[in-house]
Amino acid sequence: MPSTRDPRQVLKEARQIAHDHGCFVSEKHSGCSTYYLLYRRTSPPTLIGQRSTASALRTLVRKACSTH
């Protein structure tokens, strides 16, 4: 039986990877859904992309930060 990862753990991992590579993650609540936005730490912050799930955000962070 395949194990599923807790979305909170996946989000924490994505935030840590982003932080280590000069980015940060912000949450945007819209109605009953949540969007995760990835920014690069510049002045002003540059939006890289947004995703609606923690696992999709983790994939975006890994691609944007060039980690495998």
N, CA and C of each residue as an Amber inpcrd file, in Angstrom:
protein
   204
   0.8380000  -1.1700000   0.0000000   0.0000000   0.0000000   0.0000000
   0.8890000   1.2420000   0.0000000   0.7340000   2.1290000  -0.9760000
   1.5980000   3.3040000  -1.0450000   1.2980000   4.2870000   0.0830000
   2.3410000   4.8650000   0.6160000   2.1350000   5.8420000   1.6790000
   1.9900000   7.2350000   1.0620000   1.1090000   8.0280000   1.6220000
   0.9380000   9.3950000   1.1620000   1.5740000  10.3190000   2.1760000
   2.1540000  11.3830000   1.6920000   2.8200000  12.3220000   2.5860000
   1.8250000  13.3630000   3.0600000   1.9940000  13.7900000   4.2730000
   1.1510000  14.8250000   4.8520000   1.4150000  16.1420000   4.1080000
   0.3730000  16.8220000   3.6180000   0.5770000  18.0820000   2.8960000
   1.3180000  19.1400000   3.7120000   1.1560000  19.1150000   5.0320000
   1.8820000  20.0840000   5.8660000   3.3820000  19.8350000   5.8110000
   3.7920000  18.5670000   5.7740000   5.2090000  18.2320000   5.6820000
   5.7670000  18.6200000   4.3130000   4.9960000  18.3880000   3.2620000
   5.4230000  18.7530000   1.9080000   5.5780000  20.2670000   1.8100000
   4.6340000  21.0140000   2.3870000   4.7090000  22.4750000   2.3790000
   5.9250000  22.9630000   3.1570000   6.1940000  22.3520000   4.2960000
   7.3630000  22.7270000   5.0980000   8.6490000  22.4870000   4.3140000
   8.7170000  21.3680000   3.6150000   9.8960000  21.0580000   2.8060000
  10.0620000  22.0690000   1.6740000   8.9570000  22.4200000   1.0170000
   9.0160000  23.4000000  -0.0770000   9.4800000  24.7600000   0.4360000
   8.9810000  25.1590000   1.5960000   9.4080000  26.4390000   2.1830000
  10.8990000  26.4240000   2.5230000  11.3970000  25.3010000   3.0280000
  12.8120000  25.2020000   3.3940000  13.7060000  25.2680000   2.1510000
  13.3280000  24.5520000   1.0980000  14.1000000  24.5930000  -0.1440000
  14.1140000  26.0170000  -0.6990000  12.9460000  26.6620000  -0.7000000
  12.8530000  28.0360000  -1.2050000  13.7440000  28.9690000  -0.3820000
  13.6810000  28.8550000   0.9180000  14.4880000  29.7140000   1.7970000
  15.9760000  29.5130000   1.5480000  16.3850000  28.2760000   1.3710000
  17.7950000  27.9670000   1.1420000  18.3150000  28.5350000  -0.1670000
  17.4030000  28.8410000  -1.1110000  17.8100000  29.3170000  -2.4300000
  17.3520000  30.7430000  -2.7140000  17.0910000  31.5220000  -1.6730000
  16.7920000  32.9330000  -1.8490000  15.3780000  33.2200000  -2.3190000
  14.4400000  32.3700000  -1.9590000  13.0400000  32.5700000  -2.3220000
  12.1910000  32.4420000  -1.0670000  10.9060000  32.7440000  -1.2140000
   9.9850000  32.5140000  -0.1090000   8.6080000  32.1730000  -0.6460000
   7.8040000  31.5210000   0.1950000   6.4670000  31.0760000  -0.1740000
   5.4570000  31.8710000   0.6300000   4.4220000  32.3180000  -0.0520000
   3.3370000  33.0400000   0.5880000   2.0250000  32.3190000   0.2910000
   1.0830000  32.4000000   1.2000000  -0.2270000  31.7840000   0.9900000
  -1.2520000  32.8620000   0.6970000  -2.1240000  32.5880000  -0.2700000
  -3.2010000  33.5090000  -0.6200000  -4.5120000  32.7450000  -0.4870000
  -5.3850000  33.2280000   0.3820000  -6.6700000  32.5790000   0.5910000
  -7.7080000  33.2780000  -0.2730000  -8.3910000  32.5060000  -1.0980000
  -9.4040000  33.0460000  -1.9940000 -10.6690000  32.2090000  -1.8450000
 -11.6370000  32.7510000  -1.1210000 -12.8580000  31.9920000  -0.8820000
 -12.5590000  30.7750000  -0.0320000 -12.8670000  29.5950000  -0.5550000
 -12.6300000  28.3630000   0.2090000 -11.3510000  27.6500000  -0.2310000
 -10.5590000  28.2620000  -1.0980000  -9.3280000  27.6160000  -1.5570000
  -8.1050000  28.4360000  -1.1630000  -6.9610000  27.7800000  -1.1780000
  -5.6940000  28.4160000  -0.8410000  -4.7380000  28.2470000  -2.0100000
  -4.0400000  29.3230000  -2.3530000  -3.0180000  29.2910000  -3.3900000
  -1.6790000  29.5890000  -2.7440000  -0.6610000  28.9120000  -3.2090000
   0.6920000  29.1070000  -2.7100000   1.4740000  29.8480000  -3.7810000
   2.0700000  30.9630000  -3.3980000   2.8260000  31.7910000  -4.3280000
   4.3080000  31.7170000  -3.9980000   5.1260000  31.5550000  -5.0180000
   6.5750000  31.4890000  -4.8490000   7.1840000  32.7880000  -5.3610000
   7.9500000  33.4450000  -4.5050000   8.6150000  34.7030000  -4.8380000
  10.1190000  34.5510000  -4.6970000  10.8510000  35.3080000  -5.5150000
  12.3010000  35.4160000  -5.3500000  12.5740000  36.6480000  -4.5040000
  13.5030000  36.5240000  -3.5610000  13.8240000  37.6440000  -2.6680000
  14.6420000  38.6890000  -3.4220000  13.9470000  39.6580000  -3.9940000
  14.5670000  40.8040000  -4.6330000  13.8370000  42.0310000  -4.1150000
  14.2320000  43.1860000  -4.5450000  13.5380000  44.4040000  -4.1320000
  12.9660000  45.0850000  -5.3620000  11.6950000  45.0460000  -5.6040000
  10.6100000  44.3600000  -4.9010000  10.6130000  42.8640000  -5.2290000
   9.9520000  42.0550000  -4.4000000   9.9170000  40.6010000  -4.6450000
   9.3310000  40.2640000  -6.0220000   9.9210000  39.2710000  -6.6800000
   9.4940000  38.8530000  -8.0090000   8.6920000  37.5650000  -7.9050000
   7.4660000  37.5950000  -8.4250000   6.6210000  36.4060000  -8.4220000
   7.1390000  35.4170000  -9.4600000   7.3960000  34.1890000  -9.0320000
   7.8500000  33.1390000  -9.9330000   6.6740000  32.3230000 -10.4290000
   5.7410000  32.0010000  -9.5200000   4.5750000  31.2200000  -9.9260000
   3.6680000  30.9310000  -8.7570000   2.5100000  30.3570000  -9.0670000
   1.5680000  29.9810000  -8.0160000   1.0060000  28.6050000  -8.2910000
   0.6900000  27.8920000  -7.2320000   0.1220000  26.5460000  -7.3340000
  -0.9760000  26.3990000  -6.2920000  -1.8600000  25.4430000  -6.5090000
  -2.9930000  25.2720000  -5.6080000  -2.8170000  24.1330000  -4.6130000
  -1.7900000  23.3050000  -4.7920000  -1.5430000  22.2190000  -3.8410000
  -0.0960000  22.2800000  -3.3630000   0.1320000  21.7010000  -2.2020000
   1.4770000  21.6990000  -1.6260000   2.4410000  20.8850000  -2.4750000
   1.9810000  19.7650000  -3.0280000   2.8820000  18.9370000  -3.8380000
   3.2350000  19.6360000  -5.1500000   2.2870000  20.3410000  -5.7360000
   2.5820000  21.0970000  -6.9620000   3.5300000  22.2500000  -6.6670000
   3.3630000  22.8710000  -5.4910000   4.2810000  23.9370000  -5.0840000
   5.6880000  23.3860000  -4.9150000   5.8140000  22.2370000  -4.2850000
   7.1370000  21.6230000  -4.0840000   7.8190000  21.3610000  -5.4210000
   7.0600000  20.8870000  -6.3960000   7.6090000  20.6560000  -7.7310000
   8.0790000  21.9640000  -8.3520000   7.2900000  23.0280000  -8.2330000
   7.6730000  24.3380000  -8.7600000   8.9360000  24.8520000  -8.0810000
   9.0020000  24.7340000  -6.7650000  10.1720000  25.2060000  -6.0220000
  11.4160000  24.4510000  -6.4660000  11.2990000  23.1530000  -6.6140000
  12.4620000  22.3510000  -7.0290000  12.9210000  22.7520000  -8.4250000
  11.9980000  23.0200000  -9.3370000  12.3830000  23.4390000 -10.6830000
  12.9930000  24.8440000 -10.6700000  12.3710000  25.7490000  -9.9560000
  12.8510000  27.1320000  -9.9260000  14.2020000  27.2540000  -9.2190000
  14.4450000  26.3960000  -8.2520000  15.7020000  26.4470000  -7.4930000
  16.7130000  25.4380000  -8.0020000  16.3740000  24.7230000  -9.0490000
  17.2670000  23.7600000  -9.6920000  17.7830000  22.6970000  -8.7230000
  16.8670000  22.0950000  -7.9740000  17.2360000  20.9700000  -7.1130000
  16.5780000  19.7110000  -7.6600000  17.1880000  18.5840000  -7.4330000
  16.6330000  17.3340000  -7.9650000  16.1320000  16.4750000  -6.8760000
